[in-house]
Amino acid sequence: MNARFQALHSSLVPVAFEMADPPAHTVRRLPVEMNEFLKAIPKVSLHVHLMGSVQAATAVELCRKHGVALPDFDEPEDLYDYADIYEFLHMYDNTALGVIDRDDFARIAYETLTEAAEHNVRYREMSFNPTTHMAAGVSYATCVDGLIDGIDAARADHGVECRLIAAVNRMESPDLAVSMVDTMLANPRTEVIGIGMDYAEAGFPPEGFWKAYKLAKDNGYHLTAHQSEDAPPRNIETALDLLGCERVDHGYHVVESEEIMKRCRDDGVVFTCTPVSTSWVYFGDDHANHPIKQMREFGLKISLDCDDPPMFRTDPTKDMILAHDHMGFEVEDFRQSMLNGIDGSWLDEPEKRRMRREWAIEFDALANGLT
């Protein structure tokens, strides 16, 4: 790991978690028909990270190609077994260091969109971290143009559409975030439609990044951010009021403030929630008491997604199954999640209206076939 990544990791507080199957005694088993239904329904994907979507075998191949050291392993999938958050971020960053060439970026984009299409994801807004790749010596143009190559190929082969969100690494400086937006403005691509914010939240509040967000907004980019994943609900207010965010990624600690929950419910704020990754990392295996359940019961607009799918051994369907098994989501909740995803997307309004109409008909036809 280079010095930059070591500095980032040294500021984190370790959080232990284990990758394991949910305890059998807590599972409300789905009939096969429901599993098939959840895979078949049309999906919008608003909360997936590019590097967290790299298949383990691909990560090994690319790291070896570019001479990036990897831990010992028997099978590539062993690399995605973590004892704590340090190991997860170390693997996440190692994978990024192995993605160098334009073809590398095209490959990983194509592979994750191919998997998404298998779960009937039809539209995705996918986050990537330009500064992570630029720190490894990769130009912004190489990164983004490679991703666009992969997006174009996935559209041609599978019919899935994808747009890109350039994410601010909140563990880096606010000045670097402004520089990232400047780079985007100097290298405009129609496929890059917004900015986000990710990496460890605790200790890195959102208000420091207001200049980057203002610059992006003034130049027509859409805005989102990871907030209140592992920090107080006030970060959500900051994201909405100071940064101007149009939706909130995660947002689980909103349940600690009824006032902020009411505001978000009344304003129709969309929360992009990821049951599998956050259950293991932040809330343990007591899935029935995960904040997502409370958010749904309160009437907040939730759009389900899968965060870092292969790195947490999940996919768009598995996250929905977990929500059904443990969080009380039923057919109508999945219908609403689908519509919330359309509402929270950055598509234009005529396209949203078309999708709401056509997808609702398709969803209802699938639901009527359930036994």
C-alpha positions, 0 to 999 in steps of 0.5 A: 500500500502506498503512503497515501493509502497508509495515511488514510487507513491510519485515521480510521477506527477499526470496526470488526465484522464477519462475512457469514450466512445469516443465522438460520433461526432468524430467516423467514424463508422465501418460496422459490417463486418469490426469489424468482420474482425479486430477480425478475422485477425491473430495477434502478440501481443508484448505490453501487461503487465501481471498485466494490463491483470488481469480481475477485478473479478479475481483481487478481488478474489485473493486480498481477498484470500491473505488479500489485501485491496481494495477500496469500489466498487459495481461491480468488474469492478468499480475498473478499474475506475480511476480519475488519474494516481495515482489511476491506479498505485495503483490498478495495484500494489494492483493487484500484491500484490494479486498474490502470489501462483504459481497457481495464476500466472498460472491463470492470464496467462491462462485467458489473453491468453484465451481472446487473443485467442478469438481475434485470437492472435496467438503469444504474448511476454508478460511483467511481473515485477519480482521485483514487485513480489519479493518485496512482498515476492514471489520468481522469480521461483514461479512467472515464473513457474506459468506463464509457467504453464498458458502458457502451458495450454493456448497453449493446450486449445487454440493454442496460443503461449507466451513468457515472457519479464522480465521488469525493473521497471525504478522507481527503482534503476539501481542496482536492475535492474542488480540484476533482470538480475542476478536472471534470469541468476541463474534461466534460463527458455526458455520461458523468452526470453528478458528484457524490461523497464516500469513504469513512464518514465518522470524523469527516463531516460533510460541511468541509466540502461545500465549495466542491459541491457549489462548483458542481451544482453551478455547472449543472451536475447533480448531487448526492452523498453518503451521510449518516451511515456511521455519523449523526443525523445532522449530517443529513441536514447539512447534505440537504441544506448546505451541499444541496444534495438531491438524495441521501446514500445510506442515511440510517442514523436518521432514525435517531431524530424524529424531526429530521425523519419527518422533514425527509418524509414530507420533502420526499427525500430518497434514501439509497439503502444497502441491506447486506453490506451495512448489516455486516459492517455496522449493525451486526446480524440483528437484521430485524432491528436494522434502521432500514426497517424503521425507515420503511415503517416511518414512511421514508422513500427507500430505494434498495441497492447492493453497494459493493456486490462481489466484495460483500458477496451479494447482488441486487436480488440478494439485498432484496431477499434480506430485506424480505427475510428480516426487515418486513419488506413485502411485495408492495414495498418492493414496488415502492422501492422500484418507483422510489429509485425512478424518482430518485434517479437523475433521468429527465421527467418524461423518461421517469414518467414513461418508466413509472407507467411501464414498469408498474404494469410489468411489476404488477403482472409479475406479482399477479403470478406469485403463488 
